[in-house]
Amino acid sequence: MTKQKSTKGRAKAQGKGKETGTPLRSKKPGLMKFGTKENLAAHLKEEYQGQGKSTVQIAKDLGVTPARIGELMVEYGIPTRGQAKKEAAEEKKGGKIDDGKQA
């Protein structure tokens, strides 16, 4: 009879030890490989802003739809290129940015 490992022991054996951050809850392996929402957000930001990839390219790489990538970017506060251009133009004019929300 073998002794069963504790939950912590099983997690370490599966390569999940000491992961910090909010765990992802997804059935998509392409997203789950990041482990936490923070890691996924950092990856999306790097791919989209750092490398200039489109949401379509990122979606293909991760095996999800471009719409899901857009949803995640909104959820994680990653501005789209259209938003960034609009904000830059408004700042150049010296005006306030109207995001359509009431204060």
Rosetta constraint file for C-alpha pairs under 8 A:
AtomPair CA 5 CA 9 HARMONIC 5.47 0.50
AtomPair CA 5 CA 10 HARMONIC 5.99 0.50
AtomPair CA 6 CA 10 HARMONIC 6.21 0.50
AtomPair CA 7 CA 11 HARMONIC 6.17 0.50
AtomPair CA 8 CA 12 HARMONIC 6.28 0.50
AtomPair CA 8 CA 17 HARMONIC 7.45 0.50
AtomPair CA 9 CA 13 HARMONIC 6.12 0.50
AtomPair CA 10 CA 14 HARMONIC 6.15 0.50
AtomPair CA 11 CA 15 HARMONIC 6.35 0.50
AtomPair CA 11 CA 16 HARMONIC 4.98 0.50
AtomPair CA 11 CA 17 HARMONIC 5.62 0.50
AtomPair CA 12 CA 16 HARMONIC 5.26 0.50
AtomPair CA 12 CA 17 HARMONIC 4.34 0.50
AtomPair CA 12 CA 18 HARMONIC 7.97 0.50
AtomPair CA 13 CA 17 HARMONIC 7.88 0.50
AtomPair CA 19 CA 35 HARMONIC 7.64 0.50
AtomPair CA 19 CA 36 HARMONIC 7.83 0.50
AtomPair CA 20 CA 36 HARMONIC 7.49 0.50
AtomPair CA 21 CA 36 HARMONIC 5.66 0.50
AtomPair CA 21 CA 37 HARMONIC 6.96 0.50
AtomPair CA 21 CA 38 HARMONIC 6.33 0.50
AtomPair CA 22 CA 36 HARMONIC 5.22 0.50
AtomPair CA 22 CA 37 HARMONIC 5.59 0.50
AtomPair CA 22 CA 38 HARMONIC 6.98 0.50
AtomPair CA 23 CA 35 HARMONIC 6.00 0.50
AtomPair CA 23 CA 36 HARMONIC 4.38 0.50
AtomPair CA 23 CA 37 HARMONIC 6.18 0.50
AtomPair CA 24 CA 31 HARMONIC 7.93 0.50
AtomPair CA 24 CA 32 HARMONIC 6.49 0.50
AtomPair CA 24 CA 35 HARMONIC 5.93 0.50
AtomPair CA 24 CA 36 HARMONIC 5.05 0.50
AtomPair CA 24 CA 37 HARMONIC 5.56 0.50
AtomPair CA 25 CA 32 HARMONIC 7.64 0.50
AtomPair CA 26 CA 31 HARMONIC 6.93 0.50
AtomPair CA 26 CA 32 HARMONIC 6.37 0.50
AtomPair CA 27 CA 32 HARMONIC 7.38 0.50
AtomPair CA 28 CA 32 HARMONIC 6.21 0.50
AtomPair CA 28 CA 63 HARMONIC 7.30 0.50
AtomPair CA 28 CA 64 HARMONIC 7.45 0.50
AtomPair CA 29 CA 33 HARMONIC 6.18 0.50
AtomPair CA 29 CA 62 HARMONIC 7.97 0.50
AtomPair CA 29 CA 63 HARMONIC 7.98 0.50
AtomPair CA 30 CA 61 HARMONIC 7.70 0.50
AtomPair CA 30 CA 62 HARMONIC 4.41 0.50
AtomPair CA 30 CA 63 HARMONIC 5.79 0.50
AtomPair CA 30 CA 64 HARMONIC 7.68 0.50
AtomPair CA 31 CA 35 HARMONIC 7.86 0.50
AtomPair CA 31 CA 40 HARMONIC 7.19 0.50
AtomPair CA 31 CA 62 HARMONIC 6.34 0.50
AtomPair CA 32 CA 36 HARMONIC 7.90 0.50
AtomPair CA 34 CA 39 HARMONIC 5.59 0.50
AtomPair CA 34 CA 40 HARMONIC 5.51 0.50
AtomPair CA 35 CA 39 HARMONIC 6.92 0.50
AtomPair CA 35 CA 40 HARMONIC 7.66 0.50
AtomPair CA 36 CA 40 HARMONIC 6.37 0.50
AtomPair CA 37 CA 41 HARMONIC 5.99 0.50
AtomPair CA 38 CA 42 HARMONIC 6.17 0.50
AtomPair CA 39 CA 43 HARMONIC 6.20 0.50
AtomPair CA 40 CA 44 HARMONIC 6.13 0.50
AtomPair CA 41 CA 45 HARMONIC 6.09 0.50
AtomPair CA 41 CA 72 HARMONIC 7.86 0.50
AtomPair CA 41 CA 73 HARMONIC 7.58 0.50
AtomPair CA 41 CA 76 HARMONIC 6.11 0.50
AtomPair CA 42 CA 46 HARMONIC 6.14 0.50
AtomPair CA 43 CA 47 HARMONIC 6.08 0.50
AtomPair CA 44 CA 48 HARMONIC 5.87 0.50
AtomPair CA 44 CA 58 HARMONIC 7.78 0.50
AtomPair CA 44 CA 73 HARMONIC 7.40 0.50
AtomPair CA 45 CA 49 HARMONIC 5.48 0.50
AtomPair CA 45 CA 50 HARMONIC 6.83 0.50
AtomPair CA 45 CA 78 HARMONIC 6.56 0.50
AtomPair CA 46 CA 50 HARMONIC 4.48 0.50
AtomPair CA 46 CA 51 HARMONIC 6.28 0.50
AtomPair CA 47 CA 51 HARMONIC 4.97 0.50
AtomPair CA 47 CA 52 HARMONIC 6.36 0.50
AtomPair CA 47 CA 53 HARMONIC 5.70 0.50
AtomPair CA 47 CA 58 HARMONIC 7.15 0.50
AtomPair CA 48 CA 52 HARMONIC 4.94 0.50
AtomPair CA 48 CA 53 HARMONIC 4.89 0.50
AtomPair CA 48 CA 54 HARMONIC 6.29 0.50
AtomPair CA 48 CA 55 HARMONIC 7.18 0.50
AtomPair CA 48 CA 58 HARMONIC 7.73 0.50
AtomPair CA 49 CA 53 HARMONIC 7.46 0.50
AtomPair CA 53 CA 57 HARMONIC 6.08 0.50
AtomPair CA 53 CA 58 HARMONIC 6.59 0.50
AtomPair CA 54 CA 58 HARMONIC 6.31 0.50
AtomPair CA 55 CA 59 HARMONIC 5.93 0.50
AtomPair CA 55 CA 66 HARMONIC 5.40 0.50
AtomPair CA 55 CA 69 HARMONIC 6.13 0.50
AtomPair CA 55 CA 70 HARMONIC 6.90 0.50
AtomPair CA 56 CA 60 HARMONIC 6.26 0.50
AtomPair CA 56 CA 65 HARMONIC 7.52 0.50
AtomPair CA 56 CA 66 HARMONIC 4.99 0.50
AtomPair CA 57 CA 61 HARMONIC 6.33 0.50
AtomPair CA 58 CA 62 HARMONIC 6.28 0.50
AtomPair CA 58 CA 66 HARMONIC 7.61 0.50
AtomPair CA 58 CA 69 HARMONIC 7.48 0.50
AtomPair CA 59 CA 63 HARMONIC 5.79 0.50
AtomPair CA 59 CA 64 HARMONIC 4.99 0.50
AtomPair CA 59 CA 65 HARMONIC 5.40 0.50
AtomPair CA 59 CA 66 HARMONIC 5.13 0.50
AtomPair CA 59 CA 68 HARMONIC 7.80 0.50
AtomPair CA 59 CA 69 HARMONIC 6.25 0.50
AtomPair CA 60 CA 64 HARMONIC 6.50 0.50
AtomPair CA 60 CA 65 HARMONIC 7.42 0.50
AtomPair CA 60 CA 66 HARMONIC 7.96 0.50
AtomPair CA 64 CA 68 HARMONIC 6.56 0.50
AtomPair CA 64 CA 69 HARMONIC 7.45 0.50
AtomPair CA 65 CA 69 HARMONIC 6.67 0.50
AtomPair CA 66 CA 70 HARMONIC 6.30 0.50
AtomPair CA 67 CA 71 HARMONIC 6.23 0.50
AtomPair CA 68 CA 72 HARMONIC 6.17 0.50
AtomPair CA 69 CA 73 HARMONIC 6.15 0.50
AtomPair CA 70 CA 74 HARMONIC 6.34 0.50
AtomPair CA 71 CA 75 HARMONIC 6.15 0.50
AtomPair CA 72 CA 76 HARMONIC 6.01 0.50
AtomPair CA 73 CA 77 HARMONIC 5.91 0.50
AtomPair CA 73 CA 78 HARMONIC 4.89 0.50
AtomPair CA 73 CA 79 HARMONIC 7.11 0.50
AtomPair CA 73 CA 80 HARMONIC 7.84 0.50
AtomPair CA 74 CA 78 HARMONIC 6.08 0.50
AtomPair CA 74 CA 79 HARMONIC 7.27 0.50
AtomPair CA 79 CA 83 HARMONIC 5.88 0.50
AtomPair CA 79 CA 84 HARMONIC 6.30 0.50
AtomPair CA 80 CA 84 HARMONIC 6.29 0.50
AtomPair CA 81 CA 85 HARMONIC 6.17 0.50
AtomPair CA 82 CA 86 HARMONIC 6.22 0.50
AtomPair CA 83 CA 87 HARMONIC 6.13 0.50
AtomPair CA 84 CA 88 HARMONIC 6.11 0.50
AtomPair CA 85 CA 89 HARMONIC 6.14 0.50
AtomPair CA 86 CA 90 HARMONIC 6.23 0.50
AtomPair CA 87 CA 91 HARMONIC 6.12 0.50
AtomPair CA 87 CA 97 HARMONIC 6.42 0.50
AtomPair CA 88 CA 92 HARMONIC 6.11 0.50
AtomPair CA 89 CA 93 HARMONIC 6.36 0.50
AtomPair CA 90 CA 94 HARMONIC 6.20 0.50
AtomPair CA 90 CA 95 HARMONIC 5.48 0.50
AtomPair CA 90 CA 96 HARMONIC 6.53 0.50
AtomPair CA 90 CA 97 HARMONIC 6.01 0.50
AtomPair CA 91 CA 95 HARMONIC 6.05 0.50
AtomPair CA 91 CA 96 HARMONIC 7.23 0.50
AtomPair CA 91 CA 97 HARMONIC 7.68 0.50
